[in-house]
Amino acid sequence: MSPVGRRGGTASTGRPLRGPWAGPLGLHHPGTSLVHRAPAGRKLVALAALGVVLVVLRGPTAATLALGVVLALAALARLPWRRTVRGMLPVLVAAGVLAGYQTWARGWEVGVEAALDVLTLVLAGTLVTATTRADDLLAVVARAARPLRHVGLPPETVALAVGLFLRTVPVVARVVGESRDAARARGLARDPRATVVPAAVRMVAHARTTGDALAARGLAD
C-alpha cells in the first residue's frame, strides 16, 4: 500500500506529483543517490540509533553536529528544499517555542539543544520517507512485527495500520488546505470555524469510507 494523493504524494509510475508538499510524511522523492539505494531496514535502524545518540550525547555542540550530518545527507539525496522547508514550518515554530521555554526554565544551552534535537529527528524522518518507497517501509514494519503474531496480532495488520497512517497525513493536509482556501473565498479567512468544521466533516467521511473499504475486504475485525 503506497500513500497516493493528488498532492504531496507519488503516482504509481514513481514520479512525484505536482503541488505543495503535505508535510514531513507527505513526500516521496525518487532518486538514485546513495541514500535512496540504502535498504529500508538500515534506514529505520539508523533513525532509531540517531534518537538514542541525541538522548545520550548532551549539549548544543553534539546537537549541531547531528543536524549537520542529517542536512548533508538531505543534500546528498537532493531533497526539494523549498517543499521541505515549507512542510516543516510547523515544526520550526514548535522548535522555536520549545527553545524559548527551555531557555527560560533551564538556560540557553538546553533550549538550543532541545530545538536542534527536534529539528534533527523530524528532518531525519523526512529523509527516510522521502528516499524510501512506502511499500518497502511497510515490508520492514511487517517483518519487525512478526513476533507479535505469538500474541494474536498479525504483522500484516500492523503494517496496514502504519500504511493507513502514512496515507492519512497528506490527505489531512490537503483537506485542511482546501477548506482554508474555500473559507478565504467566502471572506471568512479569519474565522477558524470556517476551516475546522468543513475539514473535520470531510475527514470523518474519509474515515468512514476507509472503514467501509476495509470491511468489504474482510479487514475490519
Residue pairs with C-beta under 8 A, 6 or more apart in sequence:
1 134
1 135
1 138
1 160
1 163
1 164
1 167
2 9
2 10
2 12
2 28
2 133
2 134
2 135
3 9
3 10
3 26
3 28
3 134
3 163
3 166
3 167
3 169
3 170
4 10
4 11
4 12
4 167
5 17
5 22
5 26
5 167
5 170
5 171
5 174
6 17
6 19
6 174
7 17
7 19
7 20
7 21
7 22
7 26
7 170
7 173
7 174
7 177
8 17
8 19
8 20
8 21
8 22
8 23
8 26
8 27
8 170
8 173
8 174
9 16
9 17
9 22
9 26
9 27
9 28
9 170
10 16
10 17
10 28
10 30
11 17
14 30
14 133
15 30
16 27
16 28
16 29
16 30
20 83
20 86
20 177
21 27
21 80
21 83
21 84
21 86
21 87
22 87
22 169
22 170
22 171
22 172
22 173
22 174
23 87
23 88
23 90
23 169
23 170
23 173
24 87
24 88
24 91
24 122
24 123
24 125
24 126
24 129
25 125
25 126
25 129
25 166
25 169
25 170
26 87
26 169
26 170
26 173
27 80
27 83
27 84
27 87
27 126
27 129
27 130
28 129
28 130
28 132
28 133
28 134
29 77
29 78
29 79
29 80
29 130
29 131
30 36
31 77
31 78
31 131
33 76
33 77
33 78
33 131
34 76
35 43
35 73
35 76
35 77
35 127
35 131
36 77
36 131
36 132
38 131
40 132
40 133
40 136
40 137
40 139
40 140
41 140
41 143
43 128
43 131
43 132
44 128
44 137
44 140
47 124
47 125
47 128
50 66
50 70
50 120
50 121
50 124
51 121
53 62
53 66
54 62
54 63
54 66
54 117
54 120
54 121
57 63
57 66
58 113
59 109
59 113
60 109
60 112
60 113
60 116
62 113
63 112
63 113
63 116
63 117
63 120
64 116
66 116
66 117
66 120
67 116
67 119
67 120
67 123
70 120
70 123
70 124
70 127
71 123
73 127
74 84
74 123
74 126
74 127
77 127
77 130
77 131
79 126
79 127
79 130
84 123
84 126
84 130
87 126
88 119
88 122
88 123
88 126
91 118
91 119
91 122
92 119
94 118
95 114
95 115
95 116
95 118
95 119
96 115
98 111
98 114
98 115
98 118
99 111
99 112
99 114
99 115
100 111
101 111
102 110
102 111
102 113
102 114
102 115
103 110
103 111
103 112
104 111
128 137
129 137
129 166
134 163
134 166
137 162
137 166
138 159
138 162
138 163
139 159
141 155
141 158
141 159
141 162
142 155
142 156
142 158
142 159
143 155
144 155
145 153
145 155
145 158
145 159
146 155
148 154
148 155
148 158
149 155
157 219
160 219
164 210
168 206
171 203
171 206
172 199
172 203
175 199
175 202
175 203
175 206
176 195
176 199
179 194
179 195
179 196
179 198
179 199
179 202
180 189
180 195
182 194
182 198
183 189
183 191
183 194
183 195
183 198
186 194
188 194
211 220
214 220
